[in-house]
Amino acid sequence: MIVDGDQNVVALDWTYSNADGTLSNQLKLATPYGDVALPAVTQELAVSWLEEQLQNTAAEFDAAIAKRKADTEYAATLVAYENNGAGAFQVVEPDPAAPEEPVAY
């Protein structure tokens, strides 16, 4: 959790996982829960705040993970071709010395 200088909880980091992957993010709370003294904030309490304010359901998270997995699997099937100068196309062979580019999501 993220706490401001007045000892108010202002954001919560969260992670959702299933067998196919993980999603994570940070939720900025709608209002700081300043009426709860920081030492009294338990994990159960913080999770209850998260559940109250986080708009997504488990089904939506599962669908997002499944889509990302499908997109990644599809991207792995893509093969680059280039014009060989003679009116045909050929597979672009990757340069083994070139660093692998990260996949953006």
C-alpha positions in Angstrom: 0.0 0.0 0.0 1.0 3.6 -0.5 0.8 6.0 2.4 1.1 9.8 2.3 3.0 12.1 4.7 -0.1 12.3 6.9 -0.1 8.6 7.4 -3.2 8.1 5.2 -3.5 5.1 2.9 -3.9 6.6 -0.6 -3.3 3.7 -3.0 -3.1 -0.1 -3.0 -1.0 -2.3 -5.2 -2.8 -5.5 -6.2 -2.2 -8.7 -8.1 -4.7 -11.2 -9.6 -3.5 -14.6 -10.8 -4.9 -17.7 -12.3 -3.4 -20.8 -14.0 -2.8 -18.8 -17.2 -1.1 -15.7 -15.9 -1.1 -12.7 -13.7 -2.4 -9.1 -13.8 -1.2 -6.4 -11.4 -1.8 -2.7 -11.0 -2.2 0.1 -8.5 -5.5 1.4 -7.4 -5.6 5.0 -6.1 -8.3 5.1 -3.5 -11.2 7.5 -4.0 -10.5 9.1 -0.6 -7.7 8.4 1.8 -8.9 6.2 4.7 -7.5 8.7 7.2 -10.0 7.8 9.9 -8.2 4.5 10.4 -4.8 4.8 12.2 -2.1 3.3 10.0 -1.1 0.7 12.6 -4.7 -0.6 12.6 -4.7 -1.2 8.8 -4.6 -4.9 8.3 -4.4 -6.8 5.1 -8.0 -7.8 5.5 -9.0 -4.2 5.9 -6.9 -3.1 2.9 -8.4 -5.9 0.8 -11.9 -4.8 1.8 -11.1 -1.3 0.5 -9.8 -2.7 -2.7 -12.9 -4.8 -3.2 -15.2 -1.8 -2.6 -13.4 0.4 -5.1 -12.0 -1.9 -7.8 -14.5 -2.1 -10.6 -13.4 -5.3 -12.2 -14.7 -8.8 -11.5 -12.8 -12.1 -11.4 -14.4 -13.0 -14.7 -13.1 -9.8 -16.3 -9.6 -10.5 -15.0 -9.8 -14.1 -16.3 -10.9 -12.8 -19.7 -8.0 -10.2 -19.8 -5.5 -12.9 -18.9 -6.9 -15.3 -21.5 -6.8 -12.6 -24.2 -3.2 -11.7 -23.4 -2.2 -15.4 -23.5 -4.0 -15.8 -26.9 -2.4 -12.6 -28.2 1.1 -13.9 -27.1 0.5 -17.3 -28.6 -0.6 -15.7 -31.9 2.3 -13.3 -32.0 4.7 -16.3 -31.7 3.3 -17.7 -35.0 4.0 -14.5 -37.0 6.9 -14.7 -39.4 8.4 -11.6 -41.1 8.9 -11.7 -44.9 10.6 -9.1 -47.1 10.9 -8.4 -50.8 13.9 -10.2 -52.2 14.2 -7.6 -55.0 13.1 -10.1 -57.7 9.4 -9.7 -57.2 9.1 -12.4 -54.5 9.2 -12.5 -50.8 11.3 -14.5 -48.5 11.5 -15.1 -44.8 13.6 -12.6 -42.9 16.1 -14.6 -40.9 16.7 -13.0 -37.4 20.1 -11.8 -36.6 21.4 -14.1 -33.8 23.5 -11.2 -32.5 20.6 -8.8 -32.2 18.9 -8.6 -28.7 15.4 -9.9 -28.5 12.8 -7.2 -28.4 10.3 -7.3 -25.4 6.6 -7.9 -26.1 4.6 -4.8 -25.2 1.1 -5.1 -23.6 
